[in-house]
Amino acid sequence: MAVRRQTFRLYPSKTQEIKLLQARRDHAYLYNACIAHRKYEWRANCKSVSYLEQQNCLPAYKKEWEEACLPSLSSVAGYGKTG
């Protein structure tokens, strides 16, 4: 099966660029928090954290970081899984 690649070029305005950079930063923070959570649970309790356990932590995270309440944050915790 051949895989085709498409590239899209964005030309955002200054405000759009700032919002895109903030979203990227917020996603990086969330991803790193998920990794830290998994490492902590394994080192402290020898317990593996599942995808669903981390998904259930998202509402608390969103309340704590209201400016980071982006619809795509839920897919970040799944390490590429959607929904």
HTML snippet that shows the backbone in 3Dmol.js (N, CA, C, O; Angstrom):
<script src="https://3Dmol.org/build/3Dmol-min.js"></script>
<div id="view" style="width:600px;height:400px;position:relative"></div>
<script>
const pdb = `
ATOM      1  N   MET A   1       0.838  -1.171   0.000  1.00  0.00           N
ATOM      2  CA  MET A   1       0.000   0.000   0.000  1.00  0.00           C
ATOM      3  C   MET A   1       0.888   1.241   0.000  1.00  0.00           C
ATOM      4  O   MET A   1       1.768   1.386   0.848  1.00  0.00           O
ATOM      5  N   ALA A   2       0.655   2.102  -0.927  1.00  0.00           N
ATOM      6  CA  ALA A   2       1.421   3.335  -1.024  1.00  0.00           C
ATOM      7  C   ALA A   2       0.863   4.365  -0.034  1.00  0.00           C
ATOM      8  O   ALA A   2      -0.349   4.510   0.131  1.00  0.00           O
ATOM      9  N   VAL A   3       1.768   5.055   0.600  1.00  0.00           N
ATOM     10  CA  VAL A   3       1.379   6.102   1.541  1.00  0.00           C
ATOM     11  C   VAL A   3       1.710   7.435   0.912  1.00  0.00           C
ATOM     12  O   VAL A   3       2.843   7.674   0.496  1.00  0.00           O
ATOM     13  N   ARG A   4       0.718   8.299   0.844  1.00  0.00           N
ATOM     14  CA  ARG A   4       0.928   9.622   0.271  1.00  0.00           C
ATOM     15  C   ARG A   4       1.024  10.649   1.387  1.00  0.00           C
ATOM     16  O   ARG A   4       0.366  10.538   2.422  1.00  0.00           O
ATOM     17  N   ARG A   5       1.826  11.609   1.159  1.00  0.00           N
ATOM     18  CA  ARG A   5       2.026  12.665   2.145  1.00  0.00           C
ATOM     19  C   ARG A   5       1.553  13.986   1.572  1.00  0.00           C
ATOM     20  O   ARG A   5       1.840  14.315   0.421  1.00  0.00           O
ATOM     21  N   GLN A   6       0.825  14.742   2.386  1.00  0.00           N
ATOM     22  CA  GLN A   6       0.410  16.071   1.980  1.00  0.00           C
ATOM     23  C   GLN A   6       0.977  17.074   2.961  1.00  0.00           C
ATOM     24  O   GLN A   6       0.990  16.842   4.170  1.00  0.00           O
ATOM     25  N   THR A   7       1.440  18.172   2.438  1.00  0.00           N
ATOM     26  CA  THR A   7       1.988  19.235   3.264  1.00  0.00           C
ATOM     27  C   THR A   7       1.134  20.476   3.081  1.00  0.00           C
ATOM     28  O   THR A   7       0.806  20.874   1.964  1.00  0.00           O
ATOM     29  N   PHE A   8       0.780  21.080   4.224  1.00  0.00           N
ATOM     30  CA  PHE A   8      -0.007  22.308   4.195  1.00  0.00           C
ATOM     31  C   PHE A   8       0.829  23.422   4.787  1.00  0.00           C
ATOM     32  O   PHE A   8       1.489  23.242   5.810  1.00  0.00           O
ATOM     33  N   ARG A   9       0.799  24.535   4.162  1.00  0.00           N
ATOM     34  CA  ARG A   9       1.552  25.698   4.621  1.00  0.00           C
ATOM     35  C   ARG A   9       0.587  26.656   5.301  1.00  0.00           C
ATOM     36  O   ARG A   9      -0.457  26.992   4.742  1.00  0.00           O
ATOM     37  N   LEU A  10       0.934  27.097   6.512  1.00  0.00           N
ATOM     38  CA  LEU A  10       0.111  28.048   7.250  1.00  0.00           C
ATOM     39  C   LEU A  10       0.746  29.429   7.214  1.00  0.00           C
ATOM     40  O   LEU A  10       1.966  29.572   7.293  1.00  0.00           O
ATOM     41  N   TYR A  11      -0.083  30.415   7.097  1.00  0.00           N
ATOM     42  CA  TYR A  11       0.357  31.803   7.180  1.00  0.00           C
ATOM     43  C   TYR A  11      -0.511  32.512   8.226  1.00  0.00           C
ATOM     44  O   TYR A  11      -1.373  33.322   7.884  1.00  0.00           O
ATOM     45  N   PRO A  12      -0.270  32.195   9.509  1.00  0.00           N
ATOM     46  CA  PRO A  12      -1.131  32.770  10.541  1.00  0.00           C
ATOM     47  C   PRO A  12      -0.815  34.235  10.817  1.00  0.00           C
ATOM     48  O   PRO A  12       0.300  34.709  10.599  1.00  0.00           O
ATOM     49  N   SER A  13      -1.829  34.929  11.302  1.00  0.00           N
ATOM     50  CA  SER A  13      -1.596  36.301  11.759  1.00  0.00           C
ATOM     51  C   SER A  13      -0.827  36.227  13.074  1.00  0.00           C
ATOM     52  O   SER A  13      -0.610  35.140  13.609  1.00  0.00           O
ATOM     53  N   LYS A  14      -0.422  37.366  13.586  1.00  0.00           N
ATOM     54  CA  LYS A  14       0.366  37.379  14.825  1.00  0.00           C
ATOM     55  C   LYS A  14      -0.424  36.781  15.994  1.00  0.00           C
ATOM     56  O   LYS A  14       0.122  35.999  16.774  1.00  0.00           O
ATOM     57  N   THR A  15      -1.695  37.140  16.118  1.00  0.00           N
ATOM     58  CA  THR A  15      -2.507  36.588  17.211  1.00  0.00           C
ATOM     59  C   THR A  15      -2.735  35.092  17.040  1.00  0.00           C
ATOM     60  O   THR A  15      -2.720  34.352  18.024  1.00  0.00           O
ATOM     61  N   GLN A  16      -2.944  34.641  15.822  1.00  0.00           N
ATOM     62  CA  GLN A  16      -3.104  33.212  15.576  1.00  0.00           C
ATOM     63  C   GLN A  16      -1.814  32.464  15.877  1.00  0.00           C
ATOM     64  O   GLN A  16      -1.843  31.358  16.415  1.00  0.00           O
ATOM     65  N   GLU A  17      -0.682  33.070  15.528  1.00  0.00           N
ATOM     66  CA  GLU A  17       0.608  32.443  15.804  1.00  0.00           C
ATOM     67  C   GLU A  17       0.830  32.293  17.306  1.00  0.00           C
ATOM     68  O   GLU A  17       1.328  31.264  17.763  1.00  0.00           O
ATOM     69  N   ILE A  18       0.463  33.313  18.066  1.00  0.00           N
ATOM     70  CA  ILE A  18       0.604  33.251  19.524  1.00  0.00           C
ATOM     71  C   ILE A  18      -0.269  32.139  20.095  1.00  0.00           C
ATOM     72  O   ILE A  18       0.169  31.391  20.969  1.00  0.00           O
ATOM     73  N   LYS A  19      -1.511  32.028  19.602  1.00  0.00           N
ATOM     74  CA  LYS A  19      -2.414  30.977  20.074  1.00  0.00           C
ATOM     75  C   LYS A  19      -1.895  29.586  19.710  1.00  0.00           C
ATOM     76  O   LYS A  19      -1.999  28.656  20.509  1.00  0.00           O
ATOM     77  N   LEU A  20      -1.344  29.444  18.523  1.00  0.00           N
ATOM     78  CA  LEU A  20      -0.782  28.159  18.111  1.00  0.00           C
ATOM     79  C   LEU A  20       0.403  27.772  18.993  1.00  0.00           C
ATOM     80  O   LEU A  20       0.532  26.614  19.390  1.00  0.00           O
ATOM     81  N   LEU A  21       1.264  28.735  19.297  1.00  0.00           N
ATOM     82  CA  LEU A  21       2.408  28.450  20.162  1.00  0.00           C
ATOM     83  C   LEU A  21       1.967  28.110  21.580  1.00  0.00           C
ATOM     84  O   LEU A  21       2.561  27.242  22.220  1.00  0.00           O
ATOM     85  N   GLN A  22       0.923  28.789  22.081  1.00  0.00           N
ATOM     86  CA  GLN A  22       0.402  28.464  23.409  1.00  0.00           C
ATOM     87  C   GLN A  22      -0.185  27.059  23.431  1.00  0.00           C
ATOM     88  O   GLN A  22       0.029  26.314  24.388  1.00  0.00           O
ATOM     89  N   ALA A  23      -0.916  26.693  22.395  1.00  0.00           N
ATOM     90  CA  ALA A  23      -1.495  25.356  22.320  1.00  0.00           C
ATOM     91  C   ALA A  23      -0.389  24.302  22.281  1.00  0.00           C
ATOM     92  O   ALA A  23      -0.489  23.264  22.936  1.00  0.00           O
ATOM     93  N   ARG A  24       0.655  24.573  21.518  1.00  0.00           N
ATOM     94  CA  ARG A  24       1.784  23.631  21.436  1.00  0.00           C
ATOM     95  C   ARG A  24       2.464  23.477  22.790  1.00  0.00           C
ATOM     96  O   ARG A  24       2.824  22.369  23.188  1.00  0.00           O
ATOM     97  N   ARG A  25       2.640  24.611  23.508  1.00  0.00           N
ATOM     98  CA  ARG A  25       3.248  24.574  24.827  1.00  0.00           C
ATOM     99  C   ARG A  25       2.369  23.795  25.809  1.00  0.00           C
ATOM    100  O   ARG A  25       2.871  22.984  26.588  1.00  0.00           O
ATOM    101  N   ASP A  26       1.064  24.044  25.771  1.00  0.00           N
ATOM    102  CA  ASP A  26       0.145  23.351  26.671  1.00  0.00           C
ATOM    103  C   ASP A  26       0.134  21.849  26.418  1.00  0.00           C
ATOM    104  O   ASP A  26       0.089  21.058  27.360  1.00  0.00           O
ATOM    105  N   HIS A  27       0.174  21.456  25.149  1.00  0.00           N
ATOM    106  CA  HIS A  27       0.221  20.032  24.826  1.00  0.00           C
ATOM    107  C   HIS A  27       1.516  19.402  25.329  1.00  0.00           C
ATOM    108  O   HIS A  27       1.507  18.268  25.808  1.00  0.00           O
ATOM    109  N   ALA A  28       2.614  20.118  25.226  1.00  0.00           N
ATOM    110  CA  ALA A  28       3.893  19.595  25.715  1.00  0.00           C
ATOM    111  C   ALA A  28       3.855  19.432  27.231  1.00  0.00           C
ATOM    112  O   ALA A  28       4.341  18.430  27.757  1.00  0.00           O
ATOM    113  N   TYR A  29       3.276  20.417  27.945  1.00  0.00           N
ATOM    114  CA  TYR A  29       3.151  20.306  29.401  1.00  0.00           C
ATOM    115  C   TYR A  29       2.311  19.094  29.789  1.00  0.00           C
ATOM    116  O   TYR A  29       2.676  18.349  30.699  1.00  0.00           O
ATOM    117  N   LEU A  30       1.192  18.896  29.104  1.00  0.00           N
ATOM    118  CA  LEU A  30       0.321  17.774  29.420  1.00  0.00           C
ATOM    119  C   LEU A  30       1.011  16.448  29.138  1.00  0.00           C
ATOM    120  O   LEU A  30       0.933  15.523  29.947  1.00  0.00           O
ATOM    121  N   TYR A  31       1.677  16.350  28.009  1.00  0.00           N
ATOM    122  CA  TYR A  31       2.385  15.116  27.660  1.00  0.00           C
ATOM    123  C   TYR A  31       3.456  14.804  28.703  1.00  0.00           C
ATOM    124  O   TYR A  31       3.578  13.663  29.149  1.00  0.00           O
ATOM    125  N   ASN A  32       4.224  15.811  29.088  1.00  0.00           N
ATOM    126  CA  ASN A  32       5.266  15.609  30.089  1.00  0.00           C
ATOM    127  C   ASN A  32       4.672  15.243  31.450  1.00  0.00           C
ATOM    128  O   ASN A  32       5.255  14.442  32.181  1.00  0.00           O
ATOM    129  N   ALA A  33       3.516  15.823  31.798  1.00  0.00           N
ATOM    130  CA  ALA A  33       2.854  15.477  33.053  1.00  0.00           C
ATOM    131  C   ALA A  33       2.394  14.018  33.042  1.00  0.00           C
ATOM    132  O   ALA A  33       2.481  13.327  34.057  1.00  0.00           O
ATOM    133  N   CYS A  34       1.911  13.560  31.902  1.00  0.00           N
ATOM    134  CA  CYS A  34       1.492  12.157  31.785  1.00  0.00           C
ATOM    135  C   CYS A  34       2.680  11.213  31.935  1.00  0.00           C
ATOM    136  O   CYS A  34       2.582  10.190  32.612  1.00  0.00           O
ATOM    137  N   ILE A  35       3.777  11.550  31.316  1.00  0.00           N
ATOM    138  CA  ILE A  35       4.982  10.732  31.436  1.00  0.00           C
ATOM    139  C   ILE A  35       5.462  10.706  32.889  1.00  0.00           C
ATOM    140  O   ILE A  35       5.800   9.645  33.414  1.00  0.00           O
ATOM    141  N   ALA A  36       5.490  11.871  33.533  1.00  0.00           N
ATOM    142  CA  ALA A  36       5.927  11.954  34.929  1.00  0.00           C
ATOM    143  C   ALA A  36       5.000  11.144  35.834  1.00  0.00           C
ATOM    144  O   ALA A  36       5.463  10.479  36.760  1.00  0.00           O
ATOM    145  N   HIS A  37       3.702  11.198  35.571  1.00  0.00           N
ATOM    146  CA  HIS A  37       2.739  10.435  36.361  1.00  0.00           C
ATOM    147  C   HIS A  37       3.010   8.938  36.249  1.00  0.00           C
ATOM    148  O   HIS A  37       3.028   8.224  37.252  1.00  0.00           O
ATOM    149  N   ARG A  38       3.218   8.475  35.032  1.00  0.00           N
ATOM    150  CA  ARG A  38       3.503   7.045  34.827  1.00  0.00           C
ATOM    151  C   ARG A  38       4.800   6.633  35.508  1.00  0.00           C
ATOM    152  O   ARG A  38       4.861   5.577  36.136  1.00  0.00           O
ATOM    153  N   LYS A  39       5.841   7.459  35.389  1.00  0.00           N
ATOM    154  CA  LYS A  39       7.122   7.140  36.027  1.00  0.00           C
ATOM    155  C   LYS A  39       6.995   7.118  37.543  1.00  0.00           C
ATOM    156  O   LYS A  39       7.528   6.225  38.202  1.00  0.00           O
ATOM    157  N   TYR A  40       6.283   8.106  38.100  1.00  0.00           N
ATOM    158  CA  TYR A  40       6.119   8.175  39.551  1.00  0.00           C
ATOM    159  C   TYR A  40       5.371   6.949  40.075  1.00  0.00           C
ATOM    160  O   TYR A  40       5.796   6.324  41.048  1.00  0.00           O
ATOM    161  N   GLU A  41       4.265   6.612  39.431  1.00  0.00           N
ATOM    162  CA  GLU A  41       3.487   5.462  39.888  1.00  0.00           C
ATOM    163  C   GLU A  41       4.301   4.172  39.810  1.00  0.00           C
ATOM    164  O   GLU A  41       4.177   3.311  40.680  1.00  0.00           O
ATOM    165  N   TRP A  42       5.119   4.032  38.793  1.00  0.00           N
ATOM    166  CA  TRP A  42       5.915   2.820  38.665  1.00  0.00           C
ATOM    167  C   TRP A  42       7.003   2.780  39.740  1.00  0.00           C
ATOM    168  O   TRP A  42       7.205   1.742  40.371  1.00  0.00           O
ATOM    169  N   ARG A  43       7.703   3.894  39.954  1.00  0.00           N
ATOM    170  CA  ARG A  43       8.784   3.910  40.941  1.00  0.00           C
ATOM    171  C   ARG A  43       8.260   3.805  42.368  1.00  0.00           C
ATOM    172  O   ARG A  43       8.849   3.106  43.192  1.00  0.00           O
ATOM    173  N   ALA A  44       7.163   4.489  42.669  1.00  0.00           N
ATOM    174  CA  ALA A  44       6.647   4.521  44.032  1.00  0.00           C
ATOM    175  C   ALA A  44       5.858   3.265  44.388  1.00  0.00           C
ATOM    176  O   ALA A  44       5.981   2.759  45.503  1.00  0.00           O
ATOM    177  N   ASN A  45       5.045   2.752  43.453  1.00  0.00           N
ATOM    178  CA  ASN A  45       4.118   1.662  43.767  1.00  0.00           C
ATOM    179  C   ASN A  45       4.274   0.431  42.880  1.00  0.00           C
ATOM    180  O   ASN A  45       3.543  -0.545  43.045  1.00  0.00           O
ATOM    181  N   CYS A  46       5.203   0.466  41.956  1.00  0.00           N
ATOM    182  CA  CYS A  46       5.351  -0.614  40.960  1.00  0.00           C
ATOM    183  C   CYS A  46       4.010  -0.897  40.281  1.00  0.00           C
ATOM    184  O   CYS A  46       3.642  -2.049  40.051  1.00  0.00           O
ATOM    185  N   LYS A  47       3.303   0.167  39.971  1.00  0.00           N
ATOM    186  CA  LYS A  47       1.984   0.072  39.348  1.00  0.00           C
ATOM    187  C   LYS A  47       2.029   0.736  37.981  1.00  0.00           C
ATOM    188  O   LYS A  47       2.539   1.847  37.834  1.00  0.00           O
ATOM    189  N   SER A  48       1.497   0.053  36.993  1.00  0.00           N
ATOM    190  CA  SER A  48       1.419   0.603  35.655  1.00  0.00           C
ATOM    191  C   SER A  48       0.128   1.413  35.530  1.00  0.00           C
ATOM    192  O   SER A  48      -0.930   0.972  35.980  1.00  0.00           O
ATOM    193  N   VAL A  49       0.216   2.585  34.927  1.00  0.00           N
ATOM    194  CA  VAL A  49      -0.946   3.452  34.742  1.00  0.00           C
ATOM    195  C   VAL A  49      -1.493   3.230  33.338  1.00  0.00           C
ATOM    196  O   VAL A  49      -0.757   3.312  32.355  1.00  0.00           O
ATOM    197  N   SER A  50      -2.779   2.953  33.253  1.00  0.00           N
ATOM    198  CA  SER A  50      -3.383   2.690  31.947  1.00  0.00           C
ATOM    199  C   SER A  50      -3.805   3.991  31.265  1.00  0.00           C
ATOM    200  O   SER A  50      -3.833   5.060  31.875  1.00  0.00           O
ATOM    201  N   TYR A  51      -4.123   3.864  30.015  1.00  0.00           N
ATOM    202  CA  TYR A  51      -4.603   4.988  29.216  1.00  0.00           C
ATOM    203  C   TYR A  51      -5.887   5.549  29.825  1.00  0.00           C
ATOM    204  O   TYR A  51      -6.035   6.765  29.947  1.00  0.00           O
ATOM    205  N   LEU A  52      -6.808   4.675  30.206  1.00  0.00           N
ATOM    206  CA  LEU A  52      -8.086   5.137  30.759  1.00  0.00           C
ATOM    207  C   LEU A  52      -7.911   5.846  32.091  1.00  0.00           C
ATOM    208  O   LEU A  52      -8.636   6.800  32.374  1.00  0.00           O
ATOM    209  N   GLU A  53      -6.984   5.414  32.904  1.00  0.00           N
ATOM    210  CA  GLU A  53      -6.726   6.097  34.177  1.00  0.00           C
ATOM    211  C   GLU A  53      -6.252   7.525  33.933  1.00  0.00           C
ATOM    212  O   GLU A  53      -6.663   8.453  34.630  1.00  0.00           O
ATOM    213  N   GLN A  54      -5.395   7.692  32.950  1.00  0.00           N
ATOM    214  CA  GLN A  54      -4.923   9.037  32.648  1.00  0.00           C
ATOM    215  C   GLN A  54      -6.014   9.877  31.992  1.00  0.00           C
ATOM    216  O   GLN A  54      -6.085  11.082  32.235  1.00  0.00           O
ATOM    217  N   GLN A  55      -6.859   9.273  31.173  1.00  0.00           N
ATOM    218  CA  GLN A  55      -7.972  10.003  30.587  1.00  0.00           C
ATOM    219  C   GLN A  55      -8.904  10.521  31.681  1.00  0.00           C
ATOM    220  O   GLN A  55      -9.437  11.625  31.571  1.00  0.00           O
ATOM    221  N   ASN A  56      -9.103   9.724  32.740  1.00  0.00           N
ATOM    222  CA  ASN A  56      -9.983  10.128  33.830  1.00  0.00           C
ATOM    223  C   ASN A  56      -9.390  11.259  34.663  1.00  0.00           C
ATOM    224  O   ASN A  56     -10.124  11.924  35.394  1.00  0.00           O
ATOM    225  N   CYS A  57      -8.097  11.494  34.572  1.00  0.00           N
ATOM    226  CA  CYS A  57      -7.448  12.598  35.285  1.00  0.00           C
ATOM    227  C   CYS A  57      -7.588  13.918  34.532  1.00  0.00           C
ATOM    228  O   CYS A  57      -7.344  14.979  35.107  1.00  0.00           O
ATOM    229  N   LEU A  58      -7.970  13.876  33.277  1.00  0.00           N
ATOM    230  CA  LEU A  58      -8.035  15.093  32.463  1.00  0.00           C
ATOM    231  C   LEU A  58      -9.009  16.160  32.963  1.00  0.00           C
ATOM    232  O   LEU A  58      -8.666  17.341  32.911  1.00  0.00           O
ATOM    233  N   PRO A  59     -10.206  15.807  33.443  1.00  0.00           N
ATOM    234  CA  PRO A  59     -11.098  16.881  33.918  1.00  0.00           C
ATOM    235  C   PRO A  59     -10.475  17.709  35.047  1.00  0.00           C
ATOM    236  O   PRO A  59     -10.649  18.927  35.091  1.00  0.00           O
ATOM    237  N   ALA A  60      -9.759  17.058  35.949  1.00  0.00           N
ATOM    238  CA  ALA A  60      -9.096  17.796  37.027  1.00  0.00           C
ATOM    239  C   ALA A  60      -7.998  18.692  36.466  1.00  0.00           C
ATOM    240  O   ALA A  60      -7.811  19.820  36.924  1.00  0.00           O
ATOM    241  N   TYR A  61      -7.277  18.186  35.478  1.00  0.00           N
ATOM    242  CA  TYR A  61      -6.227  18.986  34.852  1.00  0.00           C
ATOM    243  C   TYR A  61      -6.825  20.197  34.150  1.00  0.00           C
ATOM    244  O   TYR A  61      -6.282  21.299  34.235  1.00  0.00           O
ATOM    245  N   LYS A  62      -7.936  19.996  33.460  1.00  0.00           N
ATOM    246  CA  LYS A  62      -8.568  21.092  32.727  1.00  0.00           C
ATOM    247  C   LYS A  62      -9.096  22.171  33.665  1.00  0.00           C
ATOM    248  O   LYS A  62      -9.043  23.357  33.342  1.00  0.00           O
ATOM    249  N   LYS A  63      -9.611  21.757  34.836  1.00  0.00           N
ATOM    250  CA  LYS A  63     -10.069  22.751  35.805  1.00  0.00           C
ATOM    251  C   LYS A  63      -8.896  23.554  36.348  1.00  0.00           C
ATOM    252  O   LYS A  63      -9.005  24.759  36.573  1.00  0.00           O
ATOM    253  N   GLU A  64      -7.775  22.872  36.556  1.00  0.00           N
ATOM    254  CA  GLU A  64      -6.581  23.536  37.087  1.00  0.00           C
ATOM    255  C   GLU A  64      -5.986  24.501  36.063  1.00  0.00           C
ATOM    256  O   GLU A  64      -5.517  25.582  36.418  1.00  0.00           O
ATOM    257  N   TRP A  65      -6.007  24.115  34.828  1.00  0.00           N
ATOM    258  CA  TRP A  65      -5.427  24.925  33.743  1.00  0.00           C
ATOM    259  C   TRP A  65      -6.540  25.324  32.784  1.00  0.00           C
ATOM    260  O   TRP A  65      -6.622  24.794  31.676  1.00  0.00           O
ATOM    261  N   GLU A  66      -7.386  26.241  33.191  1.00  0.00           N
ATOM    262  CA  GLU A  66      -8.539  26.606  32.372  1.00  0.00           C
ATOM    263  C   GLU A  66      -8.146  27.168  31.008  1.00  0.00           C
ATOM    264  O   GLU A  66      -8.862  26.966  30.027  1.00  0.00           O
ATOM    265  N   GLU A  67      -7.025  27.864  30.939  1.00  0.00           N
ATOM    266  CA  GLU A  67      -6.619  28.413  29.651  1.00  0.00           C
ATOM    267  C   GLU A  67      -6.147  27.323  28.692  1.00  0.00           C
ATOM    268  O   GLU A  67      -6.014  27.568  27.493  1.00  0.00           O
ATOM    269  N   ALA A  68      -5.893  26.124  29.210  1.00  0.00           N
ATOM    270  CA  ALA A  68      -5.422  25.020  28.380  1.00  0.00           C
ATOM    271  C   ALA A  68      -6.551  24.081  27.983  1.00  0.00           C
ATOM    272  O   ALA A  68      -6.283  22.970  27.525  1.00  0.00           O
ATOM    273  N   CYS A  69      -7.789  24.489  28.143  1.00  0.00           N
ATOM    274  CA  CYS A  69      -8.928  23.622  27.839  1.00  0.00           C
ATOM    275  C   CYS A  69      -9.173  23.556  26.341  1.00  0.00           C
ATOM    276  O   CYS A  69     -10.133  24.130  25.827  1.00  0.00           O
ATOM    277  N   LEU A  70      -8.316  22.868  25.672  1.00  0.00           N
ATOM    278  CA  LEU A  70      -8.462  22.692  24.232  1.00  0.00           C
ATOM    279  C   LEU A  70      -9.080  21.324  23.966  1.00  0.00           C
ATOM    280  O   LEU A  70      -8.760  20.370  24.676  1.00  0.00           O
ATOM    281  N   PRO A  71      -9.943  21.197  22.982  1.00  0.00           N
ATOM    282  CA  PRO A  71     -10.577  19.908  22.706  1.00  0.00           C
ATOM    283  C   PRO A  71      -9.570  18.811  22.372  1.00  0.00           C
ATOM    284  O   PRO A  71      -9.847  17.633  22.600  1.00  0.00           O
ATOM    285  N   SER A  72      -8.426  19.174  21.845  1.00  0.00           N
ATOM    286  CA  SER A  72      -7.452  18.160  21.446  1.00  0.00           C
ATOM    287  C   SER A  72      -6.590  17.665  22.589  1.00  0.00           C
ATOM    288  O   SER A  72      -5.785  16.755  22.390  1.00  0.00           O
ATOM    289  N   LEU A  73      -6.728  18.230  23.781  1.00  0.00           N
ATOM    290  CA  LEU A  73      -5.908  17.776  24.895  1.00  0.00           C
ATOM    291  C   LEU A  73      -6.184  16.327  25.266  1.00  0.00           C
ATOM    292  O   LEU A  73      -5.280  15.642  25.744  1.00  0.00           O
ATOM    293  N   SER A  74      -7.394  15.840  25.065  1.00  0.00           N
ATOM    294  CA  SER A  74      -7.697  14.483  25.465  1.00  0.00           C
ATOM    295  C   SER A  74      -6.921  13.462  24.637  1.00  0.00           C
ATOM    296  O   SER A  74      -6.644  12.366  25.125  1.00  0.00           O
ATOM    297  N   SER A  75      -6.569  13.788  23.421  1.00  0.00           N
ATOM    298  CA  SER A  75      -5.808  12.846  22.618  1.00  0.00           C
ATOM    299  C   SER A  75      -4.336  12.837  22.991  1.00  0.00           C
ATOM    300  O   SER A  75      -3.633  11.875  22.683  1.00  0.00           O
ATOM    301  N   VAL A  76      -3.856  13.875  23.640  1.00  0.00           N
ATOM    302  CA  VAL A  76      -2.447  13.939  24.023  1.00  0.00           C
ATOM    303  C   VAL A  76      -2.129  12.905  25.089  1.00  0.00           C
ATOM    304  O   VAL A  76      -1.070  12.279  25.049  1.00  0.00           O
ATOM    305  N   ALA A  77      -3.032  12.721  26.041  1.00  0.00           N
ATOM    306  CA  ALA A  77      -2.809  11.777  27.125  1.00  0.00           C
ATOM    307  C   ALA A  77      -2.732  10.343  26.609  1.00  0.00           C
ATOM    308  O   ALA A  77      -2.167   9.475  27.274  1.00  0.00           O
ATOM    309  N   GLY A  78      -3.287  10.093  25.449  1.00  0.00           N
ATOM    310  CA  GLY A  78      -3.284   8.758  24.884  1.00  0.00           C
ATOM    311  C   GLY A  78      -2.078   8.478  24.019  1.00  0.00           C
ATOM    312  O   GLY A  78      -2.018   7.440  23.360  1.00  0.00           O
ATOM    313  N   TYR A  79      -1.109   9.388  24.006  1.00  0.00           N
ATOM    314  CA  TYR A  79       0.103   9.211  23.218  1.00  0.00           C
ATOM    315  C   TYR A  79      -0.201   8.883  21.772  1.00  0.00           C
ATOM    316  O   TYR A  79       0.326   7.923  21.211  1.00  0.00           O
ATOM    317  N   GLY A  80      -1.059   9.694  21.180  1.00  0.00           N
ATOM    318  CA  GLY A  80      -1.372   9.528  19.762  1.00  0.00           C
ATOM    319  C   GLY A  80      -2.701   8.848  19.517  1.00  0.00           C
ATOM    320  O   GLY A  80      -3.200   8.876  18.392  1.00  0.00           O
ATOM    321  N   LYS A  81      -3.301   8.227  20.547  1.00  0.00           N
ATOM    322  CA  LYS A  81      -4.613   7.632  20.363  1.00  0.00           C
ATOM    323  C   LYS A  81      -5.639   8.741  20.288  1.00  0.00           C
ATOM    324  O   LYS A  81      -5.466   9.788  20.912  1.00  0.00           O
ATOM    325  N   THR A  82      -6.692   8.533  19.543  1.00  0.00           N
ATOM    326  CA  THR A  82      -7.719   9.565  19.445  1.00  0.00           C
ATOM    327  C   THR A  82      -8.955   9.127  20.202  1.00  0.00           C
ATOM    328  O   THR A  82      -9.231   7.939  20.365  1.00  0.00           O
ATOM    329  N   GLY A  83      -9.706  10.150  20.668  1.00  0.00           N
ATOM    330  CA  GLY A  83     -10.989   9.900  21.295  1.00  0.00           C
ATOM    331  C   GLY A  83     -10.854   9.449  22.651  1.00  0.00           C
ATOM    332  O   GLY A  83     -11.855   9.194  23.320  1.00  0.00           O
TER     333      GLY A  83
END
`;
const viewer = $3Dmol.createViewer("view");
viewer.addModel(pdb, "pdb");
viewer.setStyle({}, {cartoon: {color: "spectrum"}});
viewer.zoomTo();
viewer.render();
</script>
